[in-house]
Amino acid sequence: MKTYTVSDLLSQDITLQQVDIKGWVRTFRANRFIALNDGSTLNNIQCVVDFENFDEALLKRITTGAAIHVKGELVESQGKGQSVEIAVSELEVLGDSDPETYPIQPKKHSFEFLRENAHLRTRTNTFSAVMRVCSSASFAVHKYFTENGFYNMHTPLITGSDAEGAGEMFRVSTLDPRNPPLNDDGEVDYKEDFFGKEANLTVSGQLEAETYAMSLGKVYTFGPTFRAENSNTSRHLAEFWMIEPEVAFMDLAGNMDLAEDFLKSVISYIVEHNKTDLEFLDNRLFDEEKTKPQADRSPMRLLEKLKFVTDNNFKRVSYTEAIDILRNSKPNKKKKFKYLINEWGADLQSEHERFLVEKHFKCPVILFDYPANIKAFYMRLNEDGKTVRAMDILFPGIGEIVGGSQREERLEVLKEKMAALDIPEEELWWYLDLRKYGTAVHSGFGLGFERLVMFATGMTNIRDVIPYPRTPQNAEF
């Protein structure tokens, strides 16, 4: 007999048939009604047990969290809340379940508690919904790039370069930390290390992706990256996944077109394929918002935010124009911003980005041509000598979601920028080679996958959209 999923049984017209299903017990009421879930959908299927036909000892083992195997007839439901149910004829409890210690009881748990039980939190409606959306988003990313002629590449996780120039990297070493070899200057001699040099976990695959774009044309990476930033905010992780396309012969305008089309495509896919999960998450977020003071509530519901992105053209605004708008805005003049905008060159904060999106333009915004001194060395310098061909995409609720740029293709200009930032040419000789052999205009962007999932699900803490978060003082599981 075919083994069905809960999703199969709730979506197909196969009543009055014998069915076979396995899953985990959510609740067992009155020794008669089992709410069974197998992770295939947010919804449970009700299994109706005639307790006179089963051993009492067996029924006592059917507790919340228990894995069971059920056979029976799929019939129209006699109760409210479901269209079909299973009239159970055979029932088997698979393995053990301790009802006294099982932590995920049928009640509301705090997200902090569930992070402590991250290995079981996907048994809850919220986290099962989030992770199904996460899976759909991942598939949609690969689908979009494959259908648009991109080649996927796996960039190194171990690297000898710091793509962002921030220096917040995790060291990779086989040297004895208690007794490392020293050179003549009394410093650790990394020539004796496994790679013969100092190595770290990557903060970005961008630089390596650029090398492949300059031969394959269009490539993308989608993999883990690591940042040793000692931050415990709701927006930072030490290990997260990055999506980074790089395209040869594409300027900044083309980069903005690509990023906008990509985001709309991925979000549209999620909306189409995760309707039940998104409706649940939308209602969960709405109920949560009602408990907040009016001033702290989101102006849009979750599904409205997703539609806000897919149905609007992204407004393209220069950094200079944005600064003028912010400087003359009411929140700035009345000192309502936490970080006041007084002069050109300020690094914009989330409150400024959200004002531009939610209050001023009322659509997603792409800011471009940022001051060179607040952006990375590889971004193309404009003719004014003070701005670079950078772009950030701003969304409602979270602010920046994408950062990208046209890359600096001119060898001498790139060398000058590296020298100004004390980046040794010998560390990136291969990157400079791209500017010597067949150099051309090229562009790309980076998108933190978990930031995208946060936006799509309405979750407010990035630790709740990745299976096992890695943060300062926390590497559990």
TORLUMBA-871498 format. One record per residue (C-alpha): y, x, z; residue in one letter. Coordinates in steps of 0.05 Angstrom, whole numbers, padded with zeros to 5 digits, always signed. Last residue first. Layout:
BEGIN
YXZa/...
***
This chain:
BEGIN
+00433+00478+00364f/+00492+00504+00406e/+00541+00554+00378a/+00601+00537+00421n/+00648+00585+00456q/+00699+00579+00399p/+00673+00529+00347t/+00611+00520+00305r/+00596+00446+00292p/+00524+00423+00282y/+00516+00366+00232p/+00587+00367+00203i/+00631+00306+00203v/+00641+00297+00278d/+00666+00367+00292r/+00723+00354+00243i/+00754+00305+00293n/+00791+00243+00269t/+00736+00207+00231m/+00765+00160+00179g/+00703+00166+00136t/+00732+00189+00069a/+00788+00230+00101f/+00741+00266+00148m/+00692+00277+00091v/+00747+00311+00050l/+00766+00355+00109r/+00692+00372+00118e/+00689+00396+00046f/+00749+00443+00053g/+00781+00443-00015l/+00802+00506-00052g/+00839+00513-00117f/+00837+00549-00184g/+00879+00581-00239s/+00876+00628-00298h/+00925+00660-00346v/+00892+00718-00382a/+00871+00790-00373t/+00821+00817-00423g/+00804+00882-00387y/+00859+00909-00342k/+00876+00848-00300r/+00803+00834-00287l/+00796+00907-00266d/+00843+00892-00207l/+00789+00849-00176y/+00738+00905-00185w/+00785+00955-00151w/+00793+00908-00092l/+00779+00955-00033e/+00805+01015-00072e/+00872+00981-00082e/+00885+00980-00007p/+00920+00917+00019i/+00981+00940+00056d/+01018+00874+00045l/+01074+00904+00002a/+01021+00947-00033a/+00981+00885-00052m/+01043+00851-00080k/+01061+00913-00121e/+00990+00919-00148k/+00991+00845-00168l/+01056+00854-00206v/+01029+00916-00241e/+00965+00881-00263l/+00994+00816-00288r/+00944+00758-00280e/+00970+00730-00214e/+00930+00667-00202r/+00956+00597-00215q/+00949+00565-00148s/+00909+00524-00099g/+00908+00486-00034g/+00875+00419-00025v/+00874+00370+00034i/+00943+00378+00063e/+00968+00318+00104g/+00915+00284+00145i/+00933+00210+00150g/+00958+00200+00080p/+00940+00256+00031f/+00978+00319+00009l/+00957+00365-00048i/+00982+00436-00043d/+01005+00478-00102m/+01022+00551-00113a/+01057+00583-00173r/+01096+00631-00129v/+01168+00632-00105t/+01218+00688-00090k/+01220+00730-00154g/+01257+00676-00193d/+01209+00689-00251e/+01151+00661-00211n/+01099+00704-00177l/+01027+00684-00190r/+00985+00674-00127m/+00938+00732-00109y/+00978+00757-00049f/+00971+00692-00008a/+01028+00645+00010k/+01083+00643+00063i/+01124+00701+00034n/+01121+00675-00037a/+01160+00612-00022p/+01123+00552-00052y/+01126+00530-00125d/+01086+00465-00119f/+01077+00403-00075l/+01028+00351-00100i/+01037+00283-00067v/+00992+00224-00055p/+01031+00158-00058c/+01084+00124-00016k/+01139+00173-00039f/+01181+00173+00025h/+01142+00142+00082k/+01067+00155+00074e/+01064+00216+00029v/+01129+00254+00045l/+01125+00235+00119f/+01051+00257+00121r/+01069+00327+00095e/+01126+00334+00146h/+01082+00313+00204e/+01026+00359+00180s/+01071+00420+00183q/+01111+00453+00127l/+01123+00529+00131d/+01199+00536+00129a/+01227+00577+00072g/+01289+00535+00058w/+01327+00518+00121e/+01333+00470+00180n/+01269+00429+00181i/+01254+00409+00252l/+01184+00419+00280y/+01167+00363+00329k/+01201+00315+00281f/+01240+00260+00315k/+01303+00302+00317k/+01347+00244+00294k/+01367+00283+00232k/+01295+00305+00219n/+01265+00236+00230p/+01320+00205+00187k/+01308+00250+00127s/+01361+00298+00100n/+01322+00362+00116r/+01258+00330+00094l/+01283+00309+00025i/+01317+00377+00014d/+01253+00413+00035i/+01213+00370-00013a/+01259+00388-00071e/+01250+00462-00056t/+01175+00455-00050y/+01173+00424-00119s/+01147+00353-00125v/+01090+00324-00165r/+01073+00251-00147k/+00999+00236-00151f/+00985+00174-00194n/+00959+00118-00150n/+00895+00077-00153d/+00844+00127-00128t/+00886+00155-00071v/+00914+00090-00042f/+00846+00058-00053k/+00817+00108-00004l/+00873+00095+00045k/+00863+00019+00039e/+00789+00028+00054l/+00807+00065+00118l/+00862+00019+00143r/+00934+00038+00132m/+00996+00049+00175p/+00955+00089+00225s/+00972+00072+00296r/+01011+00119+00341d/+01075+00079+00344a/+01038+00015+00362q/+01005+00046+00423p/+00930+00057+00412k/+00873+00009+00429t/+00881-00029+00363k/+00869+00036+00325e/+00798+00040+00352e/+00781-00030+00328d/+00809-00012+00259f/+00770+00053+00258l/+00704+00018+00273r/+00721-00036+00221n/+00733+00016+00167d/+00671+00055+00188l/+00628-00008+00180f/+00660-00025+00113e/+00651+00047+00091l/+00577+00048+00109d/+00563-00017+00072t/+00602+00004+00010k/+00572+00073+00004n/+00557+00080-00070h/+00621+00053-00102e/+00671+00078-00051v/+00636+00146-00049i/+00638+00152-00125y/+00712+00132-00127s/+00726+00186-00075i/+00692+00240-00117v/+00727+00218-00182s/+00796+00211-00152k/+00791+00280-00120l/+00768+00313-00184f/+00821+00280-00228d/+00876+00302-00181e/+00849+00373-00175a/+00840+00381-00250l/+00910+00355-00268d/+00941+00400-00215m/+00904+00460-00243n/+00926+00442-00313g/+00999+00442-00290a/+00987+00509-00255l/+00960+00544-00317d/+00890+00544-00346m/+00864+00598-00392f/+00805+00613-00346a/+00784+00563-00293v/+00764+00573-00220e/+00734+00518-00177p/+00728+00527-00101e/+00692+00476-00056i/+00688+00503+00015m/+00639+00490+00071w/+00651+00503+00145f/+00636+00554+00199e/+00688+00572+00252a/+00714+00501+00251l/+00785+00475+00256h/+00818+00406+00249r/+00807+00375+00318s/+00838+00437+00351t/+00799+00489+00389n/+00826+00550+00353s/+00805+00623+00362n/+00803+00636+00287e/+00740+00675+00269a/+00736+00642+00201r/+00672+00631+00162f/+00654+00602+00095t/+00594+00560+00073p/+00582+00539+00001g/+00606+00503-00060f/+00629+00551-00114t/+00657+00531-00182y/+00659+00559-00252v/+00697+00547-00317k/+00707+00600-00370g/+00642+00639-00365l/+00673+00708-00372s/+00738+00707-00334m/+00713+00649-00292a/+00659+00695-00267y/+00709+00746-00239t/+00752+00690-00210e/+00692+00664-00171a/+00687+00731-00136e/+00759+00726-00113l/+00751+00653-00092q/+00688+00657-00050g/+00728+00648+00014s/+00728+00669+00087v/+00666+00712+00078t/+00624+00740+00135l/+00643+00813+00146n/+00625+00884+00127a/+00651+00952+00148e/+00619+01005+00103k/+00553+01038+00090g/+00520+00970+00081f/+00471+00978+00140f/+00519+01018+00183d/+00523+01094+00186e/+00583+01096+00140k/+00612+01048+00191y/+00630+01105+00237d/+00661+01072+00297v/+00724+01111+00315e/+00727+01176+00355g/+00768+01211+00302d/+00710+01256+00282d/+00667+01194+00269n/+00629+01153+00321l/+00559+01124+00320p/+00553+01059+00360p/+00524+01061+00431n/+00529+00993+00465r/+00541+00954+00401p/+00481+00986+00368d/+00498+00984+00294l/+00466+00930+00251t/+00533+00899+00231s/+00566+00837+00203v/+00636+00826+00231r/+00664+00755+00235f/+00733+00750+00203m/+00803+00732+00225e/+00839+00787+00185g/+00887+00738+00152a/+00888+00771+00084g/+00860+00708+00052e/+00807+00743+00009a/+00788+00793+00063d/+00742+00843+00029s/+00676+00877+00047g/+00635+00815+00039t/+00573+00780+00065i/+00568+00706+00045l/+00567+00726-00028p/+00586+00675-00082t/+00534+00627-00107h/+00556+00602-00176m/+00558+00533-00207n/+00578+00529-00280y/+00631+00479-00300f/+00628+00436-00363g/+00660+00372-00338n/+00596+00333-00325e/+00570+00390-00282t/+00635+00394-00243f/+00636+00320-00228y/+00563+00313-00210k/+00564+00373-00164h/+00622+00343-00124v/+00592+00273-00127a/+00527+00298-00096f/+00564+00328-00037s/+00606+00265-00028a/+00543+00222-00028s/+00511+00266+00026s/+00574+00264+00069c/+00577+00188+00062v/+00505+00184+00086r/+00524+00231+00143m/+00583+00189+00165v/+00542+00124+00164a/+00486+00156+00206s/+00540+00182+00253f/+00573+00115+00265t/+00510+00073+00268n/+00476+00117+00321t/+00410+00153+00308r/+00452+00207+00275t/+00471+00229+00345r/+00402+00256+00361l/+00408+00331+00347h/+00482+00327+00363a/+00467+00309+00435n/+00526+00347+00466e/+00567+00323+00406r/+00545+00252+00425l/+00575+00258+00494f/+00641+00281+00466e/+00639+00224+00415f/+00635+00175+00473s/+00575+00129+00475h/+00574+00053+00464k/+00509+00020+00482k/+00438+00016+00455p/+00415+00080+00489q/+00419+00148+00456i/+00400+00194+00514p/+00325+00184+00518y/+00308+00206+00590t/+00279+00143+00622e/+00254+00113+00556p/+00208+00173+00543d/+00180+00168+00473s/+00114+00197+00450d/+00081+00201+00382g/+00076+00147+00329l/+00069+00077+00359v/+00026+00034+00314e/+00033-00039+00296l/-00006-00085+00250e/+00006-00159+00234s/+00082-00161+00243v/+00121-00218+00212a/+00175-00176+00180i/+00245-00204+00172e/+00290-00229+00117v/+00361-00255+00109s/+00391-00223+00172q/+00445-00241+00222g/+00420-00308+00246k/+00348-00327+00260g/+00290-00357+00221q/+00287-00299+00173s/+00254-00308+00106e/+00188-00271+00104v/+00163-00201+00092l/+00091-00200+00114e/+00064-00145+00159g/+00053-00072+00171k/+00093-00030+00220v/+00091+00044+00237h/+00132+00064+00298i/+00178+00120+00322a/+00206+00107+00392a/+00281+00115+00403g/+00290+00051+00443t/+00222+00031+00472t/+00156+00007+00442i/+00108+00041+00491r/+00105-00022+00535k/+00081-00061+00474l/+00020-00016+00468l/+00000-00026+00541a/+00007-00101+00532e/-00045-00101+00476d/-00024-00140+00415f/-00040-00209+00386n/-00009-00249+00444e/+00056-00209+00434f/+00069-00243+00367d/+00116-00189+00342v/+00176-00202+00296v/+00204-00141+00260c/+00278-00146+00248q/+00306-00098+00196i/+00364-00054+00216n/+00427-00043+00175n/+00464+00023+00165l/+00417+00042+00110t/+00362+00092+00093s/+00363+00119+00164g/+00296+00088+00184d/+00320+00031+00228n/+00278-00022+00265l/+00305-00078+00309a/+00242-00103+00344i/+00239-00175+00367f/+00180-00200+00410r/+00172-00168+00478n/+00235-00205+00496a/+00279-00156+00458r/+00260-00087+00430f/+00321-00046+00408t/+00337+00011+00360r/+00264+00028+00346v/+00255+00084+00297w/+00223+00079+00228g/+00161+00067+00187k/+00147+00011+00137i/+00088-00024+00102d/+00097-00091+00068v/+00053-00150+00051q/+00090-00198+00005q/+00118-00266+00021l/+00188-00240+00005t/+00199-00188-00048i/+00270-00202-00070d/+00298-00132-00062q/+00359-00105-00024s/+00338-00114+00049l/+00267-00090+00038l/+00286-00029-00002d/+00341-00008+00047s/+00292-00013+00104v/+00247+00036+00066t/+00181+00015+00036y/+00112+00047+00041t/+00070+00026-00017k/+00000+00000+00000m/
***
